Amino acid sequence: MGKQQDVGGSDRHRGSGVAADGASGGDARLVLAQDPAASQLALIELASDSSEVVRRAVASRVDAPAQALRTLTRDPDRQVREAVARNPSTSVGNLLRLVKDADRWVRWAVAGNPACDESVRRVMAETSDKELRGLLAESRELEPELAARLIEDVSPEVRERLATHTHDPEVITALLADRTARVRKGLARNPRTTAAQRSALAQDPVVDVRVALVRAVELAEDDLRRLVDDRSVQVRQALAASELTPPHIRQLLARDPDDLVAGAARGARPAAGSTPVVRAPRLGNRRSGTGPGRPGGGTAH
């Protein structure tokens, strides 16, 4: 694998920002690489251009010919390969090559490609790259067999991300019994849990789980009444400030003996029509959890 370069690479220092063999020639090739009317033959030739900027332009084109994209999967420039990995026209064969790329950003880009199919996801499930498995865990197209594998993943972060994003009732049920608190915290943020599962989470022994729950989803009246008297000030304060807390529950919390809880209840401004939403997967730099040095994801109180 060649040396990775930033956009423009060493050409930036020559003043062209495009190519090493002159500004006018490089500019003309870049214009051609971006021209919607460029022929397939021209794009194939530009896939081997001396300028990485030109090659990136070709790699980003959804109408780029398969031969050009196949060449660019082996490009020495990481950003070129990443552009191919993101390109929805990239073939499954090329995605299978890129999901094993030595550069993590290229591998992670594959996870967000709409052309990523079951064969690619199977490779992702077997990788030693924890972030790549985490991105897989967030996929809505995740096959039951792969979800079952991720339920047992060695990484609590991967299981947490699966818990937060899964649509599979059986997966939710299995993860509810996970012994790691951060995984149950992920479930607490998942709006697809049942009323019974939310009730169980409302009684979780770990404060962080109960806090995440009251901030993320609507709860039954019995659970709300129980949480009004929660032993943790942190939980009651989160309940008081949550946009999902009904006004009559907030009124009860306004009389809480703790000033912070009472103040949060009196100062809260519920948002009209707010609903819990699972955020879309973030590629590359997503991190979850409760901070360093806390492998259990929270503190029991």
Secondary structure, 3 states (H helix, E strand, C coil): CCCCCCCCCCHHHHCCCCCCCCHHHHHHHHHHHHCCCCCHHHHHHHCCCCCHHHHHHHHCCCCCCHHHHHHHCCCCCHHHHHHHHHCCCCCHHHHHHHCCCCCHHHHHHHHCCCCCCHHHHHHHHHCCCHHHHHHHHCCCCCCHHHHHHHHCCCCHHHHHHHHHHCCCHHHHHHHHCCCCHHHHHHHHCCCCCCHHHHHHHHCCCEHHHHHHHHHHCCCCHHHHHHHHCCCCHHHHHHHHHCCCCCHHHHHHHCCCCCHHHHHHHHHCCCCCCCCCCCCCCCCCCCCCCCCCCCCCCCCEC
